[in-house]
Amino acid sequence: MLNILYSSRIKRAVRLIALIAALSVMLTALGCRSVTVEPNPSSAEESLPVSENPMTEPVPIASSHPELTSEPTLEPEPVTEPESESEPESEPEPDIRRVHIVCAGDNLIHSSIYNQARRRASANDEEGYDFSYVYEKVLHYLDGAQLAILNQETIVTDELEPSDYPRFTSPGDLGRHMMDIGFNVFSLSNNHILDRGEQGLLYTLDFWDSQEGITHYGAYRNQEDMDNIRILEVDGISFAFLGFMEHTNGLSLKDDSECRLTYLYETEEVKKYVTLASSLADVVIVSAHYGKETTNELTQNQLDMTELLFEWGADIIIGTQAHTVQTCGYYDKPDGSRGFVFYCLGNFVSAQSRYDTLVGIIGMLDVTKDMATGEISIENPEAIPIITQYGYNYSSIHIEPYAGYTEEMADSHGCEKLTIERIEKILSYVPEEFLSIR
């Protein structure tokens, strides 16, 4: 009995020892494992320092090795902008240049005109001649003119005493006054250029050569001077000036004279110079002293010569000589361009006695050039009527715009035959589309 009891106790002791050994092994295994303790979120937030600036946002710190991040880095997809329906680029504005031209007819200074000018100067305790009264009412027509062209019908010089018809001479004060009021281009190609012989011609050339800022043409010192075609460039447009006359009242230069003139009947010479000028300039302006005096009708010679001048290269023809108003108009040239001709502007001023010589026109037109193509156009031609007004015995001679002319003025005119009806008849020779009463 005792042996059995003893044996049973020994077995329980062995089991207990085995259990303790097993527990020891398990605890040893647990001690080799790493145990991670997760922090309490609420306690972590409480331990963080509080920023003194509540508006400051936390700045994220980018990993220096983005390939090792727990989440893949997404590259942004390229954004495709919608195609804009932009307006096509507008073409640049064309560069069109414009030159305004004014031209006046015969500045024919009779003794009545220069004697009155002398008396006016004397009344003002001045020496010389005061021509301001003659032209003061038409000065506004010269406003804005870049080229103002005048047919100076008489020689101008301070070297000779003034003289009247039939051999005219005008004082230098006349020429200076014409420049003062705005004329800057002077044609000397007229039938009175030899009124005082070769010496008178040289004197007038001396006078005009001594003036600054003006151009003169139509009479020349020598062959070299004549071959030197006058060309002016105005705002990118070049103009050549030529002057020819039908005759010089039966007067001529001596055979050994160096001075030069060109007559319209010398067609080969005229053609040579017009053709040459056309090759040198954008625009060729020809002063043509032609036609029958004191008539409004054109001669066949005028028509024929006008056609030839345009054919050879003229673009603008300024006609004088008849002392009366004649027609004007465009001319279709052989090259497809258009020229313009004033067949006769009539007198600018004079002391002539016929009523039809007391009506004149001031010509105006614009020349344009397309600087990209070189195309030249003649635009806005006008014929503005004027009246030479004087009283009894040619007193108080001056120019009046027809726009303000009245029956009373016509009735008081020194020429009894000048009436409004006759003025209107004369102006009917000008095409209505060009007649500008202003």
Number of C-alpha atoms within 10 A of each C-alpha: 6 7 7 8 9 10 11 11 10 10 10 11 11 10 11 11 11 12 11 10 11 12 12 11 10 10 10 11 10 10 9 8 8 7 8 6 6 6 8 8 9 8 9 9 10 9 9 8 7 9 10 7 7 7 7 8 8 7 6 6 6 8 9 8 7 11 10 10 11 7 8 9 10 6 6 6 6 6 6 6 6 6 6 6 6 6 6 6 6 6 6 6 6 10 11 15 15 20 18 19 18 23 25 25 28 27 18 25 27 21 19 16 22 24 16 20 23 17 16 19 17 14 11 9 9 12 12 17 20 22 23 18 14 20 17 13 13 16 11 10 18 19 13 13 19 18 20 24 23 24 27 26 26 28 31 27 24 15 13 16 10 20 19 16 13 10 16 22 28 26 21 20 19 21 21 16 16 18 18 11 17 19 23 19 21 25 26 29 29 30 20 24 30 24 23 20 15 18 12 19 24 19 18 27 20 16 18 20 12 10 12 9 8 15 18 23 22 25 25 22 17 13 12 12 14 19 11 10 18 17 18 17 12 14 11 15 20 15 20 23 25 27 27 25 24 20 19 17 14 8 14 15 15 10 7 6 11 13 20 15 23 21 19 21 14 11 13 10 13 20 18 11 19 27 17 17 24 18 13 15 18 19 27 26 23 25 26 30 27 25 25 15 14 16 17 23 17 16 12 10 15 18 12 10 16 20 16 17 23 24 17 19 24 27 27 24 23 25 28 29 25 24 29 28 32 26 20 24 15 15 17 13 19 12 9 8 13 17 21 22 23 28 28 31 30 32 31 29 29 24 22 17 14 15 21 23 26 26 29 32 29 24 27 23 19 17 18 19 22 15 14 9 10 12 12 20 16 20 16 11 23 24 28 22 24 26 25 23 27 22 16 11 11 20 15 16 23 24 23 22 20 20 13 10 14 11 11 10 17 19 15 14 20 19 20 14 14 23 18 17 10 14 20 11 12 21 22 14 15 23 14 11 11 17 19 18 13 12
